[in-house]
Amino acid sequence: MSPRLTLGALILLACCMSTGAVMTDICEGQQTTLNCGSSVINVVSANYGRTDSVTCISGRPANQISKTDCINPKTFPLVASICNGKTSCSLDASNSVFSDPCFGTYKYLNVNYVCIPPKTTDICEGQQATLNCGSSVINVVSANYGRTDSVTCISGRPANQISKTDCINPKTFPLVASICNGKTSCSLDASNSVFSDPCFGTYKYLNVNYVCIPPKTTDICEGQQATLNCGSSVINVVSANYGRTDSVTCISGRPANQISKTDCINPNTFPLVASICNGKTSCSLDASNSVFSDPCFGTYKYLNVNYVCIPPKTTDICEGQQATLNCGSSEINVVSANYGRTDSVTCISGRPANQISKTDCINPKTFPLVASICDKKKSCSLVASNSVFSDPCYGTYKYLDVTYTCIPPMSIVG
């Protein structure tokens, strides 16, 4: 007789079947890589624990596999933050990554994900176009303003303007990503004034590959609290409402007159939730009248939040050099920063061994200073020098390492 599936396993199976997701199980202590080729990963569900007695059981005693209701709610946001929007990602099934949800049980990491083929848009030089993801949000996979073939945007152009097909502009991707990532739509101008001219005399086009990532949804019943968690990524709220827009959410034990009103909208919810959560790796929310006021007296309400997790960007500026962080129309949010040295591979060209051997050089004053210079700005210039940050390790050749995200302004996202 085949073993019975637990409720948790049935839910995971139904999720996988209904979305066409790929299912992967990684036994505790092991590692694997999710790979979507040229498409990008979107995690549907994930759990580090145990929901059946048949997965990852080889050589394990009965007492290590008998508990089949081991659920870790922190797994999904963490896996999503590691993998979403990437073509591949590596995952370790370990307590050190996910913590231990059931001590003594041999666990496994179950991940269901889909591979989303990117969309491609070509915008001829001098023209404009809008990327649109409906209720989902944009994640740019690649972008180039230049020319890599002799067939795109050639109408009416002489041969000498379309013959160069190795015209690459490496500044295109970060700029397009800063303009579009995390938004439901964005407008792009294919012009030298925006991207500069990577190949004078060639008629160029802006090629953008992107995917539409469905936002995550959380419903918090009135009087309750919940935490949004994006792991190492940061939160960007897409929409939020404290009220009621259906008669099925948060209805347990409620009389009909408290759930019948389904047009209860509170326009003040979004800016308040965005101000609490945007740019943070996690945030706690209370669904209460004291926080949001009461948009419909007598109705039992809930806080509905749609959000995405935005992976941070990293910039290294070698000592004595300068660089500009640029977020286009979005705003910079500095996640971490250090002026010093924490490895022996960054900014080492032409440097003797004694200048790069010290890799525990930390300057705690860096982060607040960089944040004060850059936070909430669309762009900011940084100089990696002792005169700005002081010298945390004399004799070591240092670099300024900055991790930051581009947060779309609320007026655009809402």
C-alpha positions in Angstrom: 0.0 0.0 0.0 1.4 3.4 -0.9 2.0 5.8 2.0 -0.6 8.5 2.7 0.3 12.1 1.8 0.0 14.6 4.6 -2.0 17.8 4.2 1.2 19.8 3.8 2.4 17.5 1.0 -1.0 17.6 -0.7 -0.9 21.4 -0.6 2.6 21.5 -2.1 1.6 19.0 -4.8 -1.6 21.0 -5.7 0.5 24.1 -5.9 3.0 22.5 -8.2 0.3 21.0 -10.5 -1.8 24.1 -10.7 1.1 26.4 -11.7 3.1 24.1 -13.8 6.0 24.6 -11.3 9.1 22.5 -11.1 9.5 20.7 -7.8 12.9 20.2 -6.2 13.8 18.5 -2.9 17.2 19.1 -1.3 18.1 16.8 1.6 19.4 18.4 4.8 23.1 19.0 4.5 23.1 19.1 0.7 23.2 21.8 -1.9 21.7 22.2 -5.4 21.3 24.8 -8.1 18.0 25.9 -9.6 18.5 26.7 -13.3 16.2 28.3 -15.7 18.5 28.7 -18.7 17.7 32.0 -20.4 14.5 32.3 -18.4 14.3 33.6 -14.8 13.2 31.9 -11.6 10.0 32.8 -9.7 9.5 30.8 -6.5 6.0 29.6 -6.0 6.4 27.9 -2.6 9.2 26.7 -0.3 9.6 24.9 3.0 12.5 23.7 5.0 11.2 21.0 7.3 9.3 17.7 6.6 5.8 17.2 5.4 6.0 13.4 4.5 7.7 10.2 5.5 9.0 9.3 2.1 11.4 12.1 1.0 15.1 12.0 2.0 14.7 9.0 4.3 17.6 6.8 3.1 19.5 5.5 6.1 17.5 7.5 8.6 16.0 5.9 11.7 12.2 6.1 12.2 12.4 8.8 14.9 14.1 11.2 12.5 11.4 11.0 9.8 8.2 10.4 11.7 7.3 14.1 12.2 5.5 15.2 9.1 4.0 18.6 10.1 7.3 20.5 10.3 6.7 23.8 8.6 9.0 26.8 8.5 7.2 29.9 7.3 10.4 31.8 7.0 11.6 29.6 4.1 9.6 31.0 1.3 10.6 34.7 1.6 14.2 33.7 2.1 14.4 31.4 -1.0 12.4 34.0 -3.0 14.9 36.7 -2.1 17.9 34.5 -3.1 16.4 33.2 -6.4 13.6 35.3 -7.8 14.6 37.2 -11.0 17.8 35.2 -11.5 18.5 32.6 -14.2 20.1 30.3 -11.6 20.7 30.2 -7.9 22.4 27.9 -5.4 20.6 26.7 -2.3 21.9 25.0 0.9 19.4 22.9 2.9 20.8 23.6 6.3 19.9 24.9 9.8 22.5 27.7 9.5 20.5 29.1 6.5 16.9 28.5 7.6 17.2 27.8 11.3 15.9 24.5 12.8 12.0 24.3 12.7 11.9 20.8 14.3 14.9 19.7 16.4 15.8 16.0 15.9 13.9 15.6 12.6 15.9 15.0 9.4 14.7 17.8 7.1 14.7 18.7 3.5 14.2 21.9 1.5 11.2 21.6 -0.9 11.1 24.3 -3.5 8.4 24.8 -6.2 9.3 27.3 -8.9 8.5 28.4 -12.4 10.8 29.6 -15.2 9.5 32.8 -16.7 10.7 33.5 -20.3 11.8 37.1 -20.6 10.0 39.5 -22.9 12.0 41.5 -25.4 11.5 45.0 -26.5 13.5 46.9 -29.2 13.2 50.7 -29.2 14.7 52.5 -32.2 17.0 55.5 -31.6 14.9 58.6 -31.1 11.8 56.7 -30.1 10.1 56.0 -26.9 8.2 52.9 -25.5 6.6 51.8 -22.3 7.2 48.4 -20.6 4.0 47.3 -18.9 3.5 44.3 -16.5 -0.1 44.9 -15.6 -0.5 44.1 -11.9 2.9 42.4 -11.8 6.2 44.3 -11.5 9.2 44.6 -13.9 12.5 42.9 -13.4 15.0 43.8 -16.1 17.2 40.8 -17.1 19.5 42.5 -19.7 19.6 45.8 -21.7 21.8 47.4 -24.3 21.7 50.7 -26.1 23.7 50.1 -29.3 23.6 47.6 -32.1 24.3 43.9 -32.1 22.7 42.9 -35.5 22.0 44.3 -38.9 18.2 43.6 -39.1 16.7 45.6 -36.1 15.7 49.2 -36.7 17.1 49.4 -40.3 14.2 50.9 -42.2 15.4 53.8 -44.4 18.9 53.6 -43.0 22.1 53.5 -45.2 24.4 50.6 -44.9 27.1 52.5 -43.1 24.7 53.3 -40.2 23.8 49.6 -39.6 27.0 47.7 -40.5 28.6 47.9 -37.0 27.1 45.1 -34.9 29.4 45.0 -31.9 28.2 48.2 -30.3 27.8 47.5 -26.6 27.1 50.0 -23.9 27.7 48.4 -20.4 26.0 51.4 -18.7 22.6 50.5 -20.2 21.6 47.7 -17.9 22.0 49.4 -14.5 20.3 52.5 -15.8 17.3 50.7 -17.3 17.1 48.5 -14.1 17.0 51.6 -11.9 14.3 53.2 -14.0 12.0 50.1 -14.3 12.7 47.5 -11.6 9.9 47.2 -9.1 7.4 49.2 -11.1 4.3 47.9 -12.9 5.2 50.1 -15.9 8.0 52.4 -17.0 8.7 54.7 -20.0 12.1 54.5 -21.8 13.7 56.9 -24.3 16.2 55.4 -26.7 18.5 58.4 -27.1 22.1 59.5 -26.7 21.0 62.0 -24.1 19.9 59.2 -21.8 22.5 56.5 -22.4 25.3 58.5 -24.1 26.6 57.4 -27.6 28.5 54.2 -27.6 29.2 54.2 -31.3 29.1 57.5 -33.2 27.6 57.3 -36.7 25.7 54.0 -36.0 21.9 54.1 -35.8 21.3 52.4 -32.5 18.4 50.8 -30.7 17.6 50.0 -27.1 17.1 46.3 -26.5 15.5 45.3 -23.2 14.8 41.8 -21.9 12.6 41.7 -18.8 10.2 39.6 -16.9 6.9 40.4 -15.1 7.1 39.1 -11.5 3.8 38.7 -9.6 4.0 40.5 -6.3 3.6 38.6 -3.0 0.3 39.0 -1.2 -0.3 39.1 2.6 -3.6 39.4 4.3 -3.6 40.4 8.0 -7.0 40.1 9.8 -8.1 43.1 11.9 -6.6 43.0 15.3 -3.7 40.8 14.2 0.0 41.4 13.3 2.3 40.0 10.7 5.9 40.5 9.4 6.9 41.0 5.8 10.3 39.4 5.2 12.5 39.6 2.1 15.6 37.9 3.5 18.7 39.7 2.1 16.6 41.7 -0.4 14.5 44.7 0.5 10.7 45.3 0.4 8.9 47.5 -2.2 5.2 47.8 -1.6 3.1 47.7 -4.7 -0.3 48.2 -3.2 -2.0 48.1 0.1 -5.5 48.5 1.6 -7.0 48.3 5.1 -10.7 47.6 4.6 -12.6 44.8 2.8 -12.9 44.0 -0.9 -14.3 40.5 -0.8 -16.5 38.3 1.4 -14.0 35.4 1.8 -11.0 36.8 3.5 -10.8 36.9 7.3 -14.4 35.7 7.8 -14.0 32.9 10.4 -16.6 33.3 13.2 -17.9 36.6 11.8 -21.6 37.4 11.3 -22.9 38.2 7.8 -23.4 41.9 8.6 -19.6 42.3 9.4 -18.4 40.9 6.1 -21.1 41.9 3.6 -19.6 45.3 2.7 -16.9 44.7 0.0 -16.2 48.1 -1.3 -14.3 49.4 1.8 -11.3 51.2 0.5 -8.8 53.3 2.5 -6.6 55.4 0.2 -4.3 56.3 3.1 -3.2 52.7 3.5 -0.6 52.5 0.7 1.5 55.5 1.6 1.6 54.5 5.3 2.6 50.9 4.6 5.2 52.0 2.1 6.7 54.4 4.6 6.9 51.7 7.2 8.3 48.9 4.9 10.0 50.2 1.8 13.7 49.7 1.7 13.8 47.4 4.7 14.5 43.7 4.7 11.6 43.1 7.0 8.8 45.1 8.7 6.0 44.4 11.1 2.4 45.6 10.4 -0.6 45.9 12.7 -4.0 45.6 11.1 -5.9 48.0 13.3 -8.0 51.1 13.3 -5.5 52.9 15.6 -2.9 52.6 12.8 -5.0 53.1 9.7 -8.2 54.7 11.0 -11.6 53.0 10.4 -12.7 53.3 6.7 -16.0 51.4 7.3 -17.5 51.3 10.8 -19.0 47.9 11.7 -17.2 46.0 9.0 -14.6 43.4 10.0 -11.5 44.5 8.0 -8.2 43.1 7.0 -4.9 44.6 5.7 -4.0 43.4 2.2 -0.5 44.1 1.1 1.1 43.3 -2.2 4.9 43.7 -2.3 8.0 42.5 -4.1 11.5 41.8 -2.8 14.2 43.8 -4.7 17.8 42.3 -4.7 20.4 44.9 -3.7 23.2 46.1 -6.0 26.8 46.3 -5.1 29.5 48.8 -6.1 33.2 48.7 -5.2 35.2 51.9 -5.5 39.0 51.6 -5.2 40.8 53.9 -2.9 41.5 57.2 -4.5 38.8 56.8 -7.1 35.3 58.2 -7.4 32.0 56.7 -8.7 28.3 57.7 -8.9 25.4 55.6 -7.7 22.5 56.2 -10.1 18.9 55.1 -9.6 17.3 56.9 -12.5 13.9 58.1 -11.4 14.0 55.9 -8.3 15.6 56.7 -5.0 18.7 55.2 -3.4 18.4 53.2 -0.3 21.8 52.2 1.2 21.8 48.7 2.7 25.4 48.5 3.9 28.7 50.2 3.3 32.4 49.7 4.4 35.5 51.6 3.6 38.4 49.1 4.3 39.1 45.6 3.0 37.4 42.3 3.6 38.9 40.2 0.8 42.1 39.8 -1.2 40.6 39.9 -4.7 38.9 43.4 -4.9 41.0 46.4 -6.1 44.3 44.5 -6.2 45.8 45.4 -9.6 49.4 46.5 -9.3 49.3 46.3 -5.5 52.0 44.5 -3.5 51.0 41.6 -1.2 51.5 43.6 2.0 48.9 46.1 0.9 46.1 43.6 0.3 46.8 40.9 2.9 44.7 42.4 5.7 41.1 41.3 5.1 39.4 42.3 8.4 39.5 46.0 7.9 36.1 47.3 9.0 35.1 51.0 9.4 31.8 51.2 11.3 31.5 54.9 10.5 31.2 54.2 6.7 27.5 53.2 6.6 25.9 56.2 8.3 28.1 58.6 6.3 27.3 57.0 2.9 23.6 56.8 3.9 23.6 60.5 4.8 25.1 61.3 1.4 23.0 59.0 -0.8 19.7 58.0 0.8 16.5 59.3 -0.8 18.5 60.8 -3.7 18.3 59.7 -7.4 22.1 59.7 -7.7 25.1 60.5 -5.5 28.8 60.8 -6.0 31.2 59.0 -3.6 34.9 59.4 -3.2 36.8 56.4 -1.7 39.4 58.3 0.4 40.9 58.6 3.9 40.0 62.3 3.9 36.3 61.3 3.7 36.1 58.2 5.8 39.4 58.3 7.8 41.9 55.5 7.6 40.7 52.3 9.4 43.9 50.3 8.5 47.1 52.2 7.8 49.2 50.6 5.0 46.3 48.6 3.5 45.0 49.6 0.1 41.3 50.0 0.7 38.1 50.2 -1.2 34.6 51.5 -0.6 32.0 48.7 -0.8 28.4 49.9 -1.1 25.3 47.7 -1.2 22.1 49.6 -2.1 18.7 49.3 -3.7 16.7 51.6 -6.0 13.3 52.2 -4.5 10.6 53.5 -6.9 8.9 56.6 -5.4 5.4 56.0 -4.0 3.7 58.2 -6.5 4.8 55.9 -9.3 4.2 52.6 -7.7 0.8 53.3 -6.3 
